[in-house]
């Protein structure tokens, strides 16, 4: 950090006097993270948005929102869309309804162009069809240990987790994407 940056930070700090403490904290956090180019890092965001609030008991079991599911989905969409270029199309279905305790993420690969890349499916009969498929046939001790099911089909894969906000963060998407890639490269097609 050079002298000009230090002087600017000091002036900015002096402007904090009339601001609420929470606003000051957020600005200061952002400035510090910016110095290390970490302000948009999903793992830092996870720590700030999920882990710290859980530890300080300011975040309880919040349900995941559509906006958060779009951020989660975009991690997969960006990776696979770049990989497939124009040869294949990626279609993501998100089975989300607050009447269930689960959320299902499905990514399909198709040769056809899709009108929309991400679609929310909220009809309970469709969601129950998929939940029954997993809950009857797929849940075992591994699910209860890891709170996640990864299942591969012919041209798609599914991720099933509880619809808790902490499970569907953008940082989790990066880890889940790595697990999907690893599973594909290892040739495993079983439920994880």
N, C-alpha and C positions, 0 to 999 in steps of 0.2 A: 504494500500500500504506500503510495507516494504522499508527499506533503499536501498537495491539493485535495486529494481524496480524504485525508485526515481532517483538513480544515472544513471541507464540505460536510463530513460526518458530524463534526462538532457543531456546526451551524444547524444542521438538521436536528441534532439532539436538543439544542436550545429551543427549537420550535415545538418540542414535545410538551412543554410546560402546561398548555391548556387542553391537552387531549386526554381522553379516558385511558386508563392504564392498559386495558386490553388492546386498544387501537395502537398504542405506543409499542406494546410487546410484539404485535404482528408486524409493524413497520420495521422494528429493529431486527426481528427474526429474518425478514425478507432481505434486509440490507446485508446481514451477515452471510446468509446463504448465497446471495448474489456474488459476494466476493469470491466464493469457491465454485461458482456456476452450478449450484445445487438447488436453486429455487424451484425448478421444475422436475427434479428427480422424484420418481414415484415412490421410492423407498423412504426418502426423507418425508414426503407427504404422508405416507402410511404411518410413520412414527408420530408426526404432528397431528394427523387427523384421527387416527385410530388408537395406537398404542398408548400415547400419553394420556388422552382422555379416558381410556379404560383404566389405566393405573391410578389416575386421580379421581376416578369414579364420577366423571362428568359425562361419560358416554355409556349408556346401557345398551341392551340388545336392540339396536335400531334396525329397522327393515331397510333393505337396499332399495334405492330409487331407480327409476328408468334412466335418469341422467348418469348415475354411477354404472349401470349396466352398459350403457353406450360407451363410456370410457373403457370399461373392461373389454368389451367387444372390439373396440378399435385397435387394441394391441394385437389381437389375433388377425383382424381384417387387414391391417397394414402389412404385417409380416407375410401372410399367405398371398395377398393380392400382389405384392412386389415379387414374390417367388414365382407365381403362376403367370404373371404379366397378362397377356391377352389370350393365352391358351385355355385357361379355365376360369370360372367365375366362383366367387365365394359368397355364400348365403348364410346368414346367421339368424337363427330363431331363438328367441328368449321366451321361455315359458315362465311367466311371472304373474302371480295373483296373490294378493295379501291374505286370501282366505286359506292358503296352504303355508306350511312352514318350510317349503323347499322352493328352490329356483333351479331351472334346467337351462343350460346353455348348449345349443346345438350348432355346429358348423358343418355345412354341406359343401361339397365341391361338385360343380356341375360344368358341363360344356356349354350350356345355354347361358345367355346373358340374363341377369336378374334385374327386375325393375327397382327393387330396393335391396340394399345390402344387409340391413338389420331390421328385423320385424319382431314386434312384441305380440305374443299369443297369450290372451288372457281368458279364453273360454275354458271354464272349469272341466268340461267333459274331455277336451283334448289334453289338458294338463293331467287329469286323473289317469288317462290312458298311459301316458308316459311314466307317471309316478308308479302306477301299478306294475308296469314292466320292470322298473328298477327295484321297487320295494319288495316285490315277490321273488324275483329271480336273482337280483344282484347284490343286495345288502348282506354283508357278513361281518365278521369281527373287524376286518380291515376298515370298513366304513365307520364303525363306531370308534375306532382309534383315530382315524384321519379326517372324519367328517366330509369326505369327498368320494365321489365315484367318477371314474373316467372310463367310458365305454366306447368301443369302436364298432362301427357298422361298415357296410360295404363302401359307401361314399360319404360317410359323415362320422363325427364323433360327438359324444355328449359329456358334459360335466354336470354333475348333480351335487349341490351343496344346500345347506340351510340358507334361507334368504336373509341372513344377517349381513349387515353392511360390511363388517370386517372381512367376510369371506370373498367379497366381490370387488375389492379395491383394485385399482390399476396395478399396484405392485404385485398382488396375487396373480393377476393376469400374466405378468411376465414370468413368474415362477410356474404357473400352469402351462403356459406356452412351451417353456423349456421341458416340462414333463411330457407333453404331447410329442414334441420333436424327438426326445429321447426314446419314447416308447415306439414311435414309428421307425426310427433308425435301428432299434434293437429287434424289430420284427415282432414285438409282443402285440397281441390283439385281444388280450384278456382284460377283464375289469381290473382296475388298479385299486 
